[in-house]
Amino acid sequence: MNERVCDIMVCDAMVRKLVPTARAEMVCRLVHQQGVPQTEVARRLGISRAAISQYVSRKRGCVDGNGISPELSALIDRWALSVMGEEEGVITLCDICRCAAKKYESSLCDDL
C-alpha cells in the first residue's frame, strides 16, 4: 500500500478549511437528522450552545454537503455516532485528511 506521508503545510490547510466544514456538517446531522437538542450537542462537544446555533444556521463552518465525497460523508456519520457515544472506534484528524486529500489537496495547496 502506498500511504501518504504527512506534510505540515497540507495538514495546516486541511485543519483551517476542511475540519470546520466537516464539524459543521456533523453538528447539522446530529441536530437535524438525529434530532439531538443543540444544548446536548454543545455539552458533548464542549462548546457553547451559541456555537452550535451558528453551525446549524450556516454562519460558521461554511457547510456545503454537495461537495462532500461519499467517503468523507461516511466518516462524518461515524464522527456523529462517536460524539453520541454510539461508535467505539477512534476517528482522528489524519482520518479526515486522508479521506479528503484526493479531492481537496490540490485546491488547498494553491492557497499556501
PAZAPA-4460 file (N, C-alpha, C; in steps of 0.05 Angstrom, whole numbers, plus 32768, in hexadecimal, padded with zeros to 4 digits):
% residues 112
    n_x    n_y    n_z   ca_x   ca_y   ca_z    c_x    c_y    c_z   seq   type   mol
   8011   7FE8   8000   8000   8000   8000   8012   8019   8000     1      M     A
   800A   802C   7FF1   801A   8045   7FEE   800D   805A   8000     2      N     A
   8015   805C   8019   8009   806F   802C   8016   808B   8029     3      E     A
   8006   809F   802A   800F   80BB   8028   801E   80C3   8042     4      R     A
   8033   80D1   803E   8042   80DC   8055   8037   80F7   805C     5      V     A
   8034   80FC   8075   8029   8116   807E   803C   812D   8077     6      C     A
   8030   8144   8070   803F   815C   8069   8031   8172   807A     7      D     A
   8040   8180   808B   8035   8194   809D   8025   81A9   808E     8      I     A
   802E   81B1   8076   801F   81C5   8067   8004   81BB   805E     9      M     A
   8003   81A3   8055   7FE9   8197   804D   7FD8   8193   8065    10      V     A
   7FE3   8189   807B   7FD3   8185   8094   7FC8   819F   809E    11      C     A
   7FD8   81B4   809D   7FCF   81CF   80A6   7FB8   81D8   8095    12      D     A
   7FBA   81D5   807A   7FA4   81DE   8069   7F8B   81CD   806E    13      A     A
   7F8E   81B3   8072   7F77   81A2   8077   7F69   81AA   8091    14      M     A
   7F79   81B0   80A6   7F6D   81B8   80BF   7F5E   81D2   80BD    15      V     A
   7F69   81E5   80AE   7F5C   81FF   80AB   7F43   81FE   809A    16      R     A
   7F44   81EE   8085   7F2E   81EE   8071   7F1B   81D7   8073    17      K     A
   7F24   81BF   8076   7F13   81A8   8075   7F06   81A1   808F    18      L     A
   7F15   81A2   80A5   7F0B   8199   80BF   7EF3   81AA   80C8    19      V     A
   7EF4   81C5   80C5   7EDC   81D4   80CD   7EC3   81CC   80BC    20      P     A
   7EC7   81C6   80A3   7EB0   81BE   8092   7EA6   81A3   809B    21      T     A
   7EB8   8190   80A0   7EB0   8175   80A9   7EA2   8177   80C4    22      A     A
   7EAD   8187   80D6   7EA0   818A   80F1   7E84   8196   80EE    23      R     A
   7E81   81AA   80DD   7E67   81B7   80D9   7E53   81A2   80CE    24      A     A
   7E5C   8193   80BB   7E4B   817E   80AF   7E43   8169   80C4    25      E     A
   7E56   8162   80D5   7E51   814E   80EA   7E3C   8159   80FE    26      M     A
   7E40   8172   8106   7E2D   817F   8118   7E11   8180   810B    27      V     A
   7E0F   8188   80F3   7DF5   818A   80E5   7DE8   816F   80E3    28      C     A
   7DF7   815A   80DE   7DEC   813F   80DD   7DE1   8137   80F9    29      R     A
   7DF0   813D   810E   7DE6   8136   8129   7DCC   8144   812F    30      L     A
   7DCB   815E   8129   7DB4   816E   8130   7D9C   8168   811D    31      V     A
   7DA1   8169   8103   7D8B   8166   80F0   7D82   8149   80EB    32      H     A
   7D96   8137   80E7   7D8F   811C   80DF   7D89   810A   80F7    33      Q     A
   7D99   810E   810D   7D95   80FD   8124   7D84   810A   813A    34      Q     A
   7D7E   8124   8137   7D6D   8131   814A   7D79   8136   8165    35      G     A
   7D93   8137   8167   7DA0   813C   8180   7D9E   815A   8187    36      V     A
   7D95   8161   819F   7D93   817E   81A6   7DAE   818C   81A4    37      P     A
   7DAE   81A5   819C   7DC6   81B4   819A   7DD6   81B5   81B4    38      Q     A
   7DC8   81B7   81CA   7DD6   81B8   81E4   7DE5   819F   81E9    39      T     A
   7DDA   8188   81E1   7DE7   816E   81E5   7E00   816C   81D3    40      E     A
   7DFD   8174   81BA   7E14   8174   81A8   7E2A   8185   81B3    41      V     A
   7E23   819D   81BD   7E37   81B0   81C8   7E45   81A3   81E0    42      A     A
   7E36   8196   81F1   7E41   818A   8209   7E55   8174   8201    43      R     A
   7E4D   8163   81EE   7E5E   814D   81E6   7E77   8156   81D8    44      R     A
   7E76   816C   81C9   7E8D   8176   81BB   7E9E   8189   81CC    45      L     A
   7E93   8192   81E2   7EA1   81A4   81F4   7EA3   81C0   81E8    46      G     A
   7E8F   81C8   81D9   7E8E   81E3   81CE   7E73   81F0   81D6    47      I     A
   7E71   820A   81D1   7E58   8218   81D9   7E41   8210   81C7    48      S     A
   7E29   8214   81D2   7E11   8210   81C2   7E0F   8225   81AC    49      R     A
   7E1A   823C   81B1   7E1B   8251   819C   7E2B   8248   8184    50      A     A
   7E41   823A   8189   7E52   822F   8173   7E42   821B   8163    51      A     A
   7E33   8209   8171   7E23   81F5   8164   7E0E   8203   8153    52      I     A
   7E01   8218   815D   7DED   8227   814E   7DF9   8233   8135    53      S     A
   7E12   823D   8137   7E1F   8248   811F   7E25   8232   810A    54      Q     A
   7E2D   821B   8113   7E31   8205   8100   7E16   81FE   80F2    55      Y     A
   7E01   81FB   8102   7DE7   81F4   80F7   7DDC   8209   80E4    56      V     A
   7DE1   8222   80EA   7DD6   8238   80D9   7DE9   823F   80C2    57      S     A
   7DFF   822F   80BF   7E12   8232   80A9   7E23   824C   80AB    58      R     A
   7E25   8257   80C3   7E35   826F   80C7   7E52   8268   80CE    59      K     A
   7E57   824E   80D4   7E71   8245   80DB   7E76   822A   80CD    60      R     A
   7E8E   8228   80C1   7E95   820E   80B5   7E8D   8209   8098    61      G     A
   7E84   821D   808B   7E7C   821C   806E   7E75   8200   8065    62      C     A
   7E5D   81F7   806C   7E54   81DC   8065   7E4A   81DB   8049    63      V     A
   7E54   81C9   8039   7E4A   81C3   801E   7E4B   81A5   801B    64      D     A
   7E36   8198   8023   7E34   817B   8022   7E38   8170   8007    65      G     A
   7E33   817F   7FF2   7E37   8175   7FD7   7E54   8170   7FD0    66      N     A
   7E66   817E   7FDC   7E83   817B   7FD6   7E91   8166   7FE7    67      G     A
   7E82   8158   7FF7   7E8D   8143   8008   7E8C   8128   7FFB    68      I     A
   7EA3   811B   7FF9   7EA4   8101   7FEC   7E94   80ED   7FFC    69      S     A
   7E8C   80D7   7FEF   7E7E   80C1   7FFF   7E8F   80B6   8015    70      P     A
   7EAA   80B4   8011   7EBB   80AA   8026   7EBD   80BD   803D    71      E     A
   7EBF   80D7   8038   7EC0   80EB   804D   7EA5   80EC   805C    72      L     A
   7E90   80E9   804D   7E75   80E9   8059   7E72   80D2   806C    73      S     A
   7E7C   80BB   8065   7E7B   80A4   8077   7E8C   80A8   8090    74      A     A
   7EA3   80B6   808D   7EB4   80BC   80A4   7EA6   80D0   80B6    75      L     A
   7E98   80E4   80AA   7E89   80F7   80BA   7E73   80E9   80CA    76      I     A
   7E66   80D6   80BD   7E51   80C6   80CB   7E5D   80B7   80E3    77      D     A
   7E75   80AB   80DF   7E82   809E   80F5   7E8A   80B1   810B    78      R     A
   7E92   80C9   8103   7E9A   80DE   8117   7E81   80E5   8128    79      W     A
   7E6A   80E9   811A   7E51   80EF   8129   7E4A   80D9   813C    80      A     A
   7E4C   80C0   8133   7E47   80AA   8145   7E5A   80A9   815D    81      L     A
   7E73   80B0   8158   7E87   80B0   816D   7E80   80C6   8182    82      S     A
   7E78   80DD   8178   7E70   80F3   818B   7E5A   80EA   819D    83      V     A
   7E47   80DA   8192   7E30   80D1   81A1   7E36   80B8   81B1    84      M     A
   7E4F   80AE   81B0   7E57   8096   81BF   7E4E   807C   81B3    85      G     A
   7E47   807D   8199   7E3D   8065   818C   7E52   8058   817A    86      E     A
   7E69   8064   8177   7E7E   8059   8166   7E96   8055   8178    87      E     A
   7EA1   803D   8178   7EB7   8037   818A   7ED3   803C   817E    88      E     A
   7ED4   803D   8164   7EEE   8042   8156   7EF7   805F   815A    89      G     A
   7F11   8063   8156   7F1D   807D   8158   7F1E   808A   813C    90      V     A
   7F17   80A3   813B   7F1A   80B2   8122   7F2E   80C9   8127    91      I     A
   7F41   80CB   8115   7F56   80E0   8119   7F54   80F4   8103    92      T     A
   7F63   810A   8107   7F65   811E   80F1   7F72   8112   80D9    93      L     A
   7F85   8100   80DD   7F92   80F3   80C7   7F7F   80E3   80B6    94      C     A
   7F6B   80D7   80C3   7F56   80C8   80B4   7F47   80DB   80A2    95      D     A
   7F3F   80F2   80AC   7F31   8106   809C   7F42   8110   8085    96      I     A
   7F5B   8116   808C   7F6E   8120   8078   7F72   810B   8061    97      C     A
   7F78   80F2   8069   7F7C   80DD   8055   7F63   80D9   8043    98      R     A
   7F4D   80DA   8050   7F34   80D6   8042   7F2F   80EC   802D    99      C     A
   7F36   8104   8034   7F30   811B   8023   7F47   8123   8011   100      A     A
   7F5F   8119   8016   7F77   8122   8008   7F75   8120   7FEA   101      A     A
   7F6A   810B   7FE0   7F69   8107   7FC3   7F58   811D   7FB6   102      K     A
   7F43   8124   7FC2   7F31   8138   7FB6   7F3A   8155   7FBB   103      K     A
   7F44   815A   7FD4   7F49   8176   7FDC   7F66   817E   7FDC   104      Y     A
   7F79   816C   7FDC   7F94   8174   7FE0   7F9F   8188   7FCD   105      E     A
   7F9A   8186   7FB3   7FA5   8199   7FA0   7F99   81B5   7FA4   106      S     A
   7F7F   81B7   7FA9   7F74   81D1   7FAD   7F7C   81DE   7FC7   107      S     A
   7F80   81CD   7FDC   7F8A   81D8   7FF6   7FA6   81E2   7FF3   108      L     A
   7FB7   81D4   7FE4   7FD3   81DB   7FE2   7FD6   81F4   7FD1   109      C     A
   7FC3   81FB   7FC0   7FC4   8213   7FB0   7FC6   822C   7FC1   110      D     A
   7FBA   822B   7FD9   7FB9   8242   7FEB   7FD3   8245   7FFB   111      D     A
   7FE4   8231   7FFA   7FFC   8232   800B   8012   8243   7FFF   112      L     A
***
